[in-house]
């Protein structure tokens, strides 16, 4: 797959419709985490430097096709202006005369922010008429919202079919990192997949066993695989009805030459709470009245050896109940091991997913990973091997 970037586009004097993700958390009308806003700055600055007029298209929350004042993008106008260090003009619609007049009146160097695309019911339906109305406002479309690329919406997939289109800096960086991790990676490749339930990651596991050399399974998911092998896990979270599916995945991995790594030892407790009394036992020796809350030190040591032999690693999900100390120990230690190897230049590491980012930040390891995706659903669907409509529409 190939796509154009800003370097391939003549933007001088052009109105550039830039799809971004500024769906940031807010409290009492104030942005509490501006990470997503900060990440679009390079794309906006490059468009401005190339002589283009920047018009931002974005969604905010889930108004479900209705105008909901609390979900107006006007609430992020000030935060955008601060991050971009320029005037941001707000238009109270993303189509029609209101938007067109704001764009026409904007001075060179200004940025125009259009209202929440999801105030229109046609956005999530990828309505061609809505996409056309948006396209009529500009000359070029740039998508910098990988996090929305798994949805075929009017402001993502629809617009890309109607105007000369390119990937923004953030989108291009994300696609480059993902291609390096699973498209044509340096081998051996290790995937770390954690989380609570196998049932939510069936497509992911099924795709990965045919793509990677080693698959590490952690968290509650690992308990289901232990059960599938006839190992009792006491009161641990486990999807016993998924045992047959787990065995199918194990068989598929063996046929594909993919080694699956499950816990060797585990940390067990009788209560699901921070600093609960706990013991470390063999994975097959969980007491009937206890629950597995983390992988043990022998498991971590084995994983560190696997990581050291790898060239590429992709990570989604924690290895234990990372939100509760001390049951974050395995996740923290494994993450720091990956960070060290990446820092040393021997490993390409890509991670994504909400819990994953939180866990890596908590471990103090995130900054040393090669790439951290904040895309959530789009990152997962990419790992599952699914085509992302917003990316496919950029293909040239």
N, C-alpha and C positions, 0 to 999 in steps of 0.2 A: 504493500500500500504506500502511495506517495501523496503528499499534499503540499500546497504552496504555503510559504511563510511570508512575513512582512517584507523580507528581502526580495521576494519575487514580484512585488506589487508596486505600481506607480501610484502614489497617493497624493501627489501635489494637487492642491485645489479640489480634492475629492471629499465628499461627505462619507465618512466611514462608520457604518453601523457595527458597533463592537458589542458582541454578546459576552457578558461577564457574569460571574457568580459573586454577588455581594449580599447573599442571604446570611447576614451576620447576626449573632445573638445580641439582644438588646434588653435593657432594664430601665424602666422609667424614661424611655425616649433617648437613652444614651447607649451607644455601641460599647459592649463590654469586651469584645474580642475582634480586633480589626484585621486579623490575619488575612482573610480573603480579600479585603480591600487593598491591603499592602501588596498582595501578589499580582494585582493587575497594573500596578504603577509602571513597570518596564514597557508593557505593550502600549499603554496610553502615551507615554513619553516618546516612544519610537514613532508612533503615528503622527504626533505633533511635529516631531523633528523632520518627518518626510513631507510636511506641508498639508496633512489631512486634518479635517475637522472631525473631532471625536464625538460620537453620539452613542451613549451607553444604553443597551437593552438588557434587562434583567428581570428575574422574578423575585418575589419576597414572600416567604411563608406560603400558605395554601388557602387563598381566598375562594378557590373553586369557581372561577368565572364571574365573581361578583365584586363590586367595589366595596372594599372594607378599609375604612380610613386608617385603622391601626396598622394595616399592612401596606401602607403607602411607602414607596421608595423615597419620598420626601424626607423621611426620618433619617436616611443615611447621607443626605446631601452635604451636611456640614463635615461629617467624617471623611467623605470623599474629597472635599475641597482641601481639607487639612493634609491628607495623604498625598494628593496630587500637586499640592502647592499652586493651585490655580483656581480661577472662578468656575464654579459648577452651576449651570443654569438648569432649573428643574421645570419640566413640562408635565402637566397634569393628565397626559394621555400618551400612549405609545404609537398612535396612528392619527391620521386626520389633520385638520387645520391647526389645532393646538400644538401638536408636535412639529408640524412643518414651519409654523411661525417662529417657534422658539429656536429651531435650527437655523433659519434664515437670519434671525436677529443676533445670533451669537457672534461675538468678535473672534478674530483669529487668536488661537491659544486658549479660548474658553472650551469647556467640556459641557455637553448637554446630556442631562440625565432624564430619560423618559420614564413615565410611570410604569408600575408593575405590569408586566406582560400578562400575568395570570388574572388580571381584572377582566380580561376578555375570555369568554368560554371557549373560543376557538383556539386559544393557545395550546392547551393540552390535547386538543383534538387534531392538531396540525392542520387547521382549516386553511385551504389554499387562498381564500379571499383575505384572511387576516395576514397571512404571510406576504401577499401581494401589497396590501396596504402598508406594511412595514417597509417592504422593498422600495416602494415609491418615494420613501424619505431619503434614500441614500444612493451612493454610486458603487460602493464596495462593502462586502460583508466579511468581518473578521470574527472568528469564534475563539474566545479565550476561556470558555467555561467547560472544561473537560468533565466537571462534576455533573453537568446536565446533558452530557453527550449520549447517555444511554436512553434518553427519552426523545422520541420523534415528535418534537413540538414545532410550532410555527416559527418561533424565534431561533431555533437551532437547525433542524433538518430542512424545514420549509424554505427559510430565507437563503440557505446555502445553495439551493437549486435555482434561485432567481437572480442572483448577482454574482459577479466575480468574487470568489471566496478564498480565504486563507486562514491558517491557524495563527493565533496570537502567540506571544512568547511563552506564556504559561502552558498553553495547550501543546505547543511544539515540544517543550521540555518534557512534558508528561509522556507524550507519545514516543519520544526518543528513549526515555528511560524504560518504558514498558516493552518496547521492541528489543532493547538490550537484555531485558530480564527473561522474556519468554519467546520473542519472535525468532531471533538468531543469537542465542546467548553463548557466552563462553562456558564450557563445561569442565567439571561436573556442576549441575544445577541442584540446589536444595530449596525446597519449599517448606515453610513452617506455617501450619494451619492450626489455629486454636479456636477456642470458643465453646459455647455450651452444647450446641446440638448438631448432630450429624445431618438431621433432616433439613436444616437450613443451608447446608453446604454440599449437598449431593452433587450438583452440577460442577461445582468447584473441584471437589476431590476426583470426580470422574475424568475431568479434563486434565488435571495435573499429573495423574499417574502415567499418562502417555506422553508427558512433556518434560518431566524432571527425572533426575537420577535418584534423588532421595526425597522422601516426603515425611516430615516430622508432624505427628498429630498430637496435640496437647489439649489441655482444658477438659471440660466435661465430655467433649467428643471422644477423647482417648478412653474414657471409661466404657463407652459403648463398644469400642473395639476390643477392650479387655473382656467384656461380657461375651462378645462374639467368639472369643477363643476359650470360653469355658471358665474364665476367671471371675470369682465373686468380688463385688466391689462394695459390699455392705449397703449403707444408706446413701451412697454417692449418687449424684445426678448421672443418670444413664438412660438412654432410650432403648430399652430392652426389645421393643418391637422392631427396632432397626438392625437387629443382630444379623439377619440374613443379608441385608444390604451391605453391612460392614464386611461380611465374609466375601461378598461379590467384589467389593472394592479391593480387598486384599488379594483375591485371585487375579483381578485385572492388573494390579500392580506387578505381581509376580510374572505374569505373561509378558508385560511390557519391559521387564528388567528394572523396575523401580523398587528401591528398598524402602519399606515403611518402618519408621522408628516410633515405637510406643514407650511409655515410661518403664524404666527398670525398677526404680523405687519411687515411693510416693509419700507425701506428707498428709497424715490423716488427723482429723479432729472430730469431736462429738458435737461441736457447735459451729454454726456458720457466723462467725463474728471475729473482729480483729483481736489478735493476741489470745485466741482460744488455746487451751491446753492442747498440745499436739505431739505426735510421734512420727518418726520416719521408719517405714517398713518396706519390705519387698512388695512389688506391684501385685503379687499374687497373695499377699498376706494381710489385706485390709480387714480389720475386725468387723464383725457383723453389725455392731452398733455404731460404727464410725463412718465418716465420709472422706473421700479423697479431695483435698483442696489445692494441692500443688504437686509438681514433680519434685523428686528428691535430688540430692547432690550427685549420686552416681549417674542419674539420667543426664544432668547438666554436663558432667564431665564427658559422657559419651557424645552428646550433641556438639560440644566444643571441638571434639576430634573430627566430627563430620564437617563442621563449618570450616575447620582449618584445611580440609582436603578440597574444598569447593572453590569455584571461581565466581559463581553467581548465586545469589540468594534472594528469595522473595518471601515476604512475611505478611501473614494476615491472621491476627487473633492471638491472645495471650496463652501462656502455658498453664496458668492456674488462676485462682481467685485474686488477681493482681491488685484489686482495689482494697484488699484487706491484708494488713501486715500480720504476720510475716509470710503470708501465702503468696507474696509477690516475688519471693526469692529466686525461683527458677526463671521467671520471665526476665527479671532484672539482670541476672547473671548471664543468661543466654544473649540478651540484647547487648550487653556491654562487650561480650565476646565478639559479636558481629561488628560492633562499632570499632573495636581495636583492629580487627582484620581489615576493615574498610579503610581505616585511617592509615594503615600500613601499606595500602595499595594492592593487597592480594585478593580482595573480594569486591565485587559489585553487589550492592545491597539495595533492594527496593522494597518499600513497605507501604501499606495503606489499609484503610478501614478505621472507623471511629475509635473502637476500643484499642486498636493497634497503636494509633498515634498517641492516645492518652498513655498507654503502657510504656511506649518508648520514651515519651517525654518524662514520665515518672522515673524511669531508669536512668535518665540523663544521657541517653544514647542517641536520641533522634538526630542531633546535629551532625553526627558522624556517618549516618547512613548516606549512601550515594543519592538516594531520592526518596522523599516521603510524599505520598499522594494524599491529598485531603479530599479526594473525590467521592469516597464512600461507595455508593451503589454502582457508579460507573467503573470504579476500580475492581469491584467484585465481579461484575459482569464481564469485564475484560479478562480477568483471571479464569472465568468459566469458559472462555473461548467464544463468547457471543459477539456478534457484530454490533458495534455501537452506531446508531443512526446518525448522530451528530458528527461522528468522525468519517463514516462512510460517505456522507454527503460532500466532504471536502476532497475526496479522492480524485486525483487527476490522471 
